[in-house]
Every structure is written in C-alpha cells, then in structure tokens.
Amino acid sequence: MYIFVDITANQMESIDKDQFATFLNEVKDRIREAQYQALRTANRHLIDLYWNLGRMIVARQEAHGWGKSVVERLAGELQKEFPGRQGFSSRNLWKMRELYLDLSKNEKLQPLVAEISWTKNLIIFEKCKGDLQREFYLRMTRKFGWTKAVLVHQIENRSYEKYLLNQTSFDQTVPAHLRVQAKLAVKAEYTFDFLGLSEEHSEYELEQSLIKNIRAFLIEMGGDFAFIGNRTGYGSVIKSMP
C-alpha cells in the first residue's frame, strides 16, 4: 500500500510572506545579473571574432596582394556555410577590416570596443574621427548603457564638445537597478534567445526604476517642474508657467 501525503500547502503556510518575497527578489536579481554577465561575455566573444576576421583579411591581402574581390568571395562562401547570419555579409566583412585597421593604430581603444555592441562600435568609428572623441563615446556608452538611438543622439548633440566645455556632466554612475538598460543596450543589436530575456520586459523594468527616482531628478531640475502620471496615464514632465 502506498500513502501519498500532500504537505506542500502546510509548508507554504509556515513561510512568512515578507521573508519569502525578499528571498524571491534576491533570486531574481541573481538570475538577472547572471543573464547580464552572459550577454557581456557573448558580446566580447563576438567582437573578438570580428576583430580576428578583420585581421585575417588584412593579413591575406598584404601577403598575397589580394584586392576587394576576396571579401566578396569570402562573404559568399561564409553565407553558404552559415545561412541566415547577416554578420558575414560582404559589407560587414569590410567593416571588420576597417575597424581592425583603425584599432591596430590605437591600443588604448582596443579593450573598450569589446564592452559595447558591434553596431554601436560602427556608429562611433564612422561618426567620430578623432581618437579622443571615439574614446569618450566608447567609455560613456559602456558606463551609461546607451542604446543605439541614445548614442546617435549624443553624438549629434555634440556631447563630447559640450563635455570639454563643462556644459554637460557625466559624473553620475549607473545604479545597479538600472543595469537592465545596459542589458537592453546589448540585446538591441543581437538576439540571445537562449538567455530567455524579454526586451519589452526590460523596458518596463527600466521605466519603473526611473519613476521611482523621478522625484530626485525633478529636484535637481528645479521647483518649476512636476511629473504627471506614468505609462498607464501617458505621463509626462511639465513645467509650470511663471
């Protein structure tokens, strides 16, 4: 005779709800931190791969006198071997070559490129010509977890020049609860389905974190501003009239 006793309900009743909620949040934070680190690791491997492909193309061209046709041919063969991978297009292979040539001249920038996505690296190296300007946007993108759209806006807004003139401050570091923005910034260009991350979920968490800290933000802006509502109410920050 087999006797089955369901003790799950009784066990759950003996667990303090507040203590369990705290424990659950700690577990969730640990999982998200592991996902974030996995994203960074995957991105570093991808950038390292692209760097080496660029180096190999340059080395073969210099050794054998090959021209542009080698990149076209290589792209065609790689797309046959790895179908569906846009990263191996002839255009992207040329970008790998160009980025390698740029970085091989500046060892200081080399470790920085692995900290942000490939797409954002291309934006910085195409839109910024000087090494100091490139270093600035590489460091700021890594530090603040800028998405592609934010990075483009910062460059077009001439944030580097304003920073040199002390008109823009970037002294505030990213709080731990906003790391989801950095995670989203990496995920914006690459899909890591095996990590089980949801882009929409990340954006919602970011919004909630910002709302929690909106009071301090408005205090810094001055007493003429107020926050009205949130996502459900299409909230906005408004400035009172004098």
VOPAGU-2260 file (C-alpha; in pm, 1 decimal, decimal comma):
REM VOPAGU-2260
SITE   aa  ch    i         X         Y         Z
SITE  MET   A    0       0,0       0,0       0,0
SITE  TYR   A    1     126,9     346,4     -94,7
SITE  ILE   A    2      26,5     652,0     108,5
SITE  PHE   A    3      65,5     994,1     -50,6
SITE  VAL   A    4      66,0    1292,9     180,6
SITE  ASP   A    5      42,4    1641,3      34,6
SITE  ILE   A    6     239,5    1865,0     269,2
SITE  THR   A    7     311,9    2142,2      23,0
SITE  ALA   A    8      25,0    2363,2     135,1
SITE  ASN   A    9     116,0    2326,0     502,0
SITE  GLN   A   10     478,8    2400,5     428,2
SITE  MET   A   11     388,4    2715,5     237,9
SITE  GLU   A   12     164,3    2835,2     517,4
SITE  SER   A   13     459,7    2826,8     757,1
SITE  ILE   A   14     666,8    3057,7     534,4
SITE  ASP   A   15     647,1    3425,9     616,9
SITE  LYS   A   16     522,2    3610,9     308,0
SITE  ASP   A   17     752,0    3911,0     352,7
SITE  GLN   A   18    1056,3    3692,7     406,6
SITE  PHE   A   19     972,7    3483,5     102,0
SITE  ALA   A   20     917,2    3797,4    -108,0
SITE  THR   A   21    1262,1    3922,1      -7,2
SITE  PHE   A   22    1414,1    3584,2     -88,0
SITE  LEU   A   23    1236,6    3573,4    -425,4
SITE  ASN   A   24    1363,5    3918,8    -518,9
SITE  GLU   A   25    1718,4    3816,4    -429,5
SITE  VAL   A   26    1690,2    3509,2    -651,2
SITE  LYS   A   27    1550,7    3717,2    -939,7
SITE  ASP   A   28    1834,0    3969,1    -902,5
SITE  ARG   A   29    2090,2    3688,8    -908,5
SITE  ILE   A   30    1935,7    3542,8   -1225,0
SITE  ARG   A   31    1925,6    3881,7   -1398,2
SITE  GLU   A   32    2284,0    3953,4   -1301,2
SITE  ALA   A   33    2390,7    3618,2   -1446,5
SITE  GLN   A   34    2197,4    3694,6   -1766,9
SITE  TYR   A   35    2362,2    4034,9   -1791,2
SITE  GLN   A   36    2708,5    3886,3   -1744,6
SITE  ALA   A   37    2627,7    3620,0   -2004,8
SITE  LEU   A   38    2529,2    3893,4   -2250,2
SITE  ARG   A   39    2854,1    4077,7   -2192,0
SITE  THR   A   40    3055,4    3758,7   -2234,0
SITE  ALA   A   41    2874,1    3667,8   -2555,3
SITE  ASN   A   42    2927,9    4018,3   -2689,9
SITE  ARG   A   43    3300,6    4009,9   -2608,9
SITE  HIS   A   44    3338,0    3680,5   -2796,1
SITE  LEU   A   45    3153,5    3821,9   -3096,2
SITE  ILE   A   46    3366,2    4138,8   -3107,6
SITE  ASP   A   47    3678,4    3925,9   -3069,2
SITE  LEU   A   48    3566,3    3712,3   -3364,0
SITE  TYR   A   49    3503,4    4017,0   -3582,8
SITE  TRP   A   50    3840,7    4166,4   -3482,7
SITE  ASN   A   51    4020,7    3846,9   -3583,3
SITE  LEU   A   52    3833,4    3819,1   -3912,4
SITE  GLY   A   53    3934,9    4175,3   -3996,3
SITE  ARG   A   54    4295,6    4097,0   -3902,9
SITE  MET   A   55    4295,8    3781,2   -4116,2
SITE  ILE   A   56    4156,9    3963,2   -4419,7
SITE  VAL   A   57    4420,8    4237,5   -4393,2
SITE  ALA   A   58    4699,8    3982,4   -4346,0
SITE  ARG   A   59    4598,7    3778,5   -4651,3
SITE  GLN   A   60    4560,0    4085,6   -4869,7
SITE  GLU   A   61    4905,2    4208,7   -4772,9
SITE  ALA   A   62    5065,9    3864,1   -4811,6
SITE  HIS   A   63    4908,8    3766,3   -5143,3
SITE  GLY   A   64    4822,2    4100,7   -5299,1
SITE  TRP   A   65    4451,2    4021,4   -5298,2
SITE  GLY   A   66    4206,6    4303,4   -5374,3
SITE  LYS   A   67    3842,3    4367,6   -5294,7
SITE  SER   A   68    3723,2    4052,8   -5468,4
SITE  VAL   A   69    3849,4    3833,3   -5185,2
SITE  VAL   A   70    3597,3    3989,6   -4945,4
SITE  GLU   A   71    3309,4    3932,7   -5185,6
SITE  ARG   A   72    3414,1    3572,6   -5240,9
SITE  LEU   A   73    3467,2    3510,1   -4870,6
SITE  ALA   A   74    3124,1    3653,2   -4787,9
SITE  GLY   A   75    2957,0    3426,7   -5042,1
SITE  GLU   A   76    3125,4    3114,4   -4904,4
SITE  LEU   A   77    3052,5    3203,9   -4541,7
SITE  GLN   A   78    2685,4    3268,7   -4614,5
SITE  LYS   A   79    2664,6    2921,5   -4770,5
SITE  GLU   A   80    2825,6    2765,4   -4465,0
SITE  PHE   A   81    2634,1    2977,8   -4210,7
SITE  PRO   A   82    2299,0    3065,1   -4375,9
SITE  GLY   A   83    2091,4    3337,7   -4217,3
SITE  ARG   A   84    2387,5    3508,2   -4047,7
SITE  GLN   A   85    2382,1    3873,2   -4156,5
SITE  GLY   A   86    2714,2    3932,7   -3984,4
SITE  PHE   A   87    2900,9    3762,5   -4266,6
SITE  SER   A   88    2782,7    3987,9   -4548,3
SITE  SER   A   89    3047,8    4149,8   -4765,8
SITE  ARG   A   90    2957,0    4490,1   -4621,6
SITE  ASN   A   91    3007,2    4368,9   -4266,0
SITE  LEU   A   92    3334,0    4194,6   -4354,3
SITE  TRP   A   93    3462,4    4523,8   -4494,1
SITE  LYS   A   94    3360,6    4694,1   -4168,2
SITE  MET   A   95    3559,8    4433,2   -3974,9
SITE  ARG   A   96    3861,5    4509,5   -4190,7
SITE  GLU   A   97    3823,6    4886,0   -4145,7
SITE  LEU   A   98    3772,9    4860,6   -3769,5
SITE  TYR   A   99    4078,9    4640,0   -3735,3
SITE  LEU   A  100    4291,7    4890,4   -3928,6
SITE  ASP   A  101    4165,5    5175,2   -3708,7
SITE  LEU   A  102    4218,7    4989,0   -3382,4
SITE  SER   A  103    4557,5    4845,5   -3473,2
SITE  LYS   A  104    4685,0    5204,3   -3463,7
SITE  ASN   A  105    4549,3    5270,2   -3112,2
SITE  GLU   A  106    4599,2    5000,8   -2847,3
SITE  LYS   A  107    4420,3    5214,5   -2587,7
SITE  LEU   A  108    4087,4    5175,8   -2768,0
SITE  GLN   A  109    4117,3    4802,1   -2829,6
SITE  PRO   A  110    3986,4    4678,9   -2490,8
SITE  LEU   A  111    3699,0    4929,9   -2498,0
SITE  VAL   A  112    3533,3    4801,1   -2814,8
SITE  ALA   A  113    3458,6    4463,8   -2653,2
SITE  GLU   A  114    3243,2    4633,8   -2388,7
SITE  ILE   A  115    2971,6    4751,0   -2629,3
SITE  SER   A  116    2788,6    4600,3   -2925,3
SITE  TRP   A  117    2921,1    4577,8   -3279,8
SITE  THR   A  118    2657,9    4817,7   -3414,2
SITE  LYS   A  119    2746,7    5088,2   -3163,5
SITE  ASN   A  120    3116,4    5043,7   -3238,4
SITE  LEU   A  121    3043,6    5107,8   -3605,8
SITE  ILE   A  122    2842,8    5419,9   -3520,1
SITE  ILE   A  123    3126,8    5561,7   -3311,3
SITE  PHE   A  124    3402,1    5485,4   -3560,3
SITE  GLU   A  125    3201,5    5615,4   -3855,8
SITE  LYS   A  126    3072,4    5933,4   -3695,5
SITE  CYS   A  127    3373,9    6021,3   -3479,7
SITE  LYS   A  128    3711,1    6076,5   -3641,9
SITE  GLY   A  129    3947,9    6165,2   -3357,9
SITE  ASP   A  130    4074,8    5902,5   -3114,7
SITE  LEU   A  131    3988,5    6115,3   -2810,7
SITE  GLN   A  132    3631,8    6164,4   -2931,8
SITE  ARG   A  133    3596,2    5793,4   -3002,6
SITE  GLU   A  134    3733,8    5704,3   -2661,8
SITE  PHE   A  135    3484,2    5939,3   -2497,0
SITE  TYR   A  136    3179,8    5779,2   -2662,3
SITE  LEU   A  137    3312,9    5425,9   -2610,5
SITE  ARG   A  138    3352,8    5491,2   -2238,1
SITE  MET   A  139    3023,0    5675,1   -2198,6
SITE  THR   A  140    2827,0    5410,1   -2389,3
SITE  ARG   A  141    2975,1    5140,6   -2168,8
SITE  LYS   A  142    2926,4    5337,1   -1847,2
SITE  PHE   A  143    2568,7    5450,7   -1901,7
SITE  GLY   A  144    2443,1    5163,9   -2115,4
SITE  TRP   A  145    2331,2    5390,0   -2400,2
SITE  THR   A  146    2111,5    5226,5   -2661,5
SITE  LYS   A  147    2190,1    5281,6   -3029,3
SITE  ALA   A  148    1935,3    5563,6   -3057,1
SITE  VAL   A  149    2069,1    5737,9   -2746,2
SITE  LEU   A  150    2427,5    5709,2   -2870,8
SITE  VAL   A  151    2338,9    5864,5   -3206,6
SITE  HIS   A  152    2153,5    6145,1   -3027,7
SITE  GLN   A  153    2452,2    6213,6   -2800,2
SITE  ILE   A  154    2689,2    6235,3   -3096,7
SITE  GLU   A  155    2457,7    6458,3   -3298,2
SITE  ASN   A  156    2404,2    6670,3   -2987,2
SITE  ARG   A  157    2782,7    6719,3   -2969,6
SITE  SER   A  158    2800,9    6590,5   -2613,5
SITE  TYR   A  159    3177,4    6542,6   -2638,1
SITE  GLU   A  160    3235,7    6906,5   -2724,1
SITE  LYS   A  161    2994,5    7018,6   -2451,7
SITE  TYR   A  162    3168,9    6794,8   -2202,0
SITE  LEU   A  163    3501,1    6961,5   -2284,2
SITE  LEU   A  164    3334,1    7297,6   -2220,0
SITE  ASN   A  165    3185,7    7169,9   -1890,7
SITE  GLN   A  166    2833,3    7216,0   -2023,9
SITE  THR   A  167    2737,0    6850,1   -1980,8
SITE  SER   A  168    2802,4    6634,5   -1674,9
SITE  PHE   A  169    2856,4    6258,2   -1695,0
SITE  ASP   A  170    2985,7    6210,6   -1342,3
SITE  GLN   A  171    2691,0    6003,2   -1217,1
SITE  THR   A  172    2740,9    5627,6   -1241,6
SITE  VAL   A  173    2470,1    5380,2   -1336,7
SITE  PRO   A  174    2289,8    5238,7   -1029,4
SITE  ALA   A  175    2267,9    4861,9   -1002,0
SITE  HIS   A  176    1890,2    4864,4   -1056,1
SITE  LEU   A  177    1940,1    5033,1   -1395,3
SITE  ARG   A  178    2173,6    4763,7   -1526,1
SITE  VAL   A  179    1872,6    4637,5   -1717,4
SITE  GLN   A  180    1927,8    4935,1   -1950,0
SITE  ALA   A  181    2280,2    4816,7   -2024,9
SITE  LYS   A  182    2141,6    4469,1   -2080,1
SITE  LEU   A  183    1884,9    4607,0   -2321,6
SITE  ALA   A  184    2150,8    4812,5   -2495,9
SITE  VAL   A  185    2345,7    4497,3   -2580,0
SITE  LYS   A  186    2035,4    4299,0   -2672,0
SITE  ALA   A  187    1920,7    4572,4   -2909,6
SITE  GLU   A  188    2160,5    4450,4   -3178,9
SITE  TYR   A  189    2189,8    4079,8   -3101,1
SITE  THR   A  190    1926,3    3819,5   -3020,6
SITE  PHE   A  191    2024,8    3581,1   -2743,2
SITE  ASP   A  192    1711,3    3368,3   -2719,9
SITE  PHE   A  193    1888,5    3103,8   -2514,9
SITE  LEU   A  194    1914,5    3350,9   -2227,4
SITE  GLY   A  195    1538,1    3392,0   -2205,4
SITE  LEU   A  196    1543,6    3771,9   -2196,7
SITE  SER   A  197    1245,2    3982,2   -2295,5
SITE  GLU   A  198    1315,2    4323,0   -2446,8
SITE  GLU   A  199     968,2    4454,3   -2359,8
SITE  HIS   A  200    1004,7    4330,7   -2001,6
SITE  SER   A  201    1338,4    4508,2   -1973,7
SITE  GLU   A  202    1196,1    4836,7   -2097,6
SITE  TYR   A  203     914,0    4813,9   -1844,0
SITE  GLU   A  204    1157,7    4749,5   -1560,0
SITE  LEU   A  205    1366,8    5044,1   -1671,5
SITE  GLU   A  206    1060,4    5267,9   -1673,7
SITE  GLN   A  207     960,5    5159,4   -1323,3
SITE  SER   A  208    1311,8    5225,5   -1194,2
SITE  LEU   A  209    1310,8    5571,5   -1347,8
SITE  ILE   A  210     970,6    5653,4   -1198,1
SITE  LYS   A  211    1094,2    5554,1    -852,8
SITE  ASN   A  212    1376,3    5805,5    -884,9
SITE  ILE   A  213    1186,1    6079,8   -1065,7
SITE  ARG   A  214    1148,4    6290,8    -751,7
SITE  ALA   A  215    1524,6    6331,2    -706,9
SITE  PHE   A  216    1558,9    6407,0   -1077,7
SITE  LEU   A  217    1297,0    6683,4   -1062,8
SITE  ILE   A  218    1454,6    6835,0    -754,4
SITE  GLU   A  219    1778,6    6871,3    -946,9
SITE  MET   A  220    1591,0    7040,7   -1233,5
SITE  GLY   A  221    1435,9    7295,7   -1000,1
SITE  GLY   A  222    1097,4    7366,2    -848,0
SITE  ASP   A  223     925,5    7459,6   -1172,5
SITE  PHE   A  224     873,0    7100,3   -1289,3
SITE  ALA   A  225     621,3    6831,8   -1195,7
SITE  PHE   A  226     562,3    6469,8   -1303,3
SITE  ILE   A  227     205,9    6381,0   -1410,0
SITE  GLY   A  228     114,1    6010,7   -1423,4
SITE  ASN   A  229     303,3    5711,5   -1558,4
SITE  ARG   A  230     279,1    5467,7   -1851,5
SITE  THR   A  231     -89,7    5387,5   -1795,9
SITE  GLY   A  232    -170,7    5755,8   -1788,2
SITE  TYR   A  233      70,5    5860,2   -2064,4
SITE  GLY   A  234     265,6    6051,3   -1803,1
SITE  SER   A  235     484,2    6349,8   -1876,8
SITE  VAL   A  236     702,2    6607,9   -1707,9
SITE  ILE   A  237     559,7    6955,4   -1734,7
SITE  LYS   A  238     697,2    7299,3   -1649,3
SITE  SER   A  239     476,0    7539,5   -1465,3
SITE  MET   A  240     422,8    7886,0   -1609,1
SITE  PRO   A  241     560,7    8183,6   -1415,3
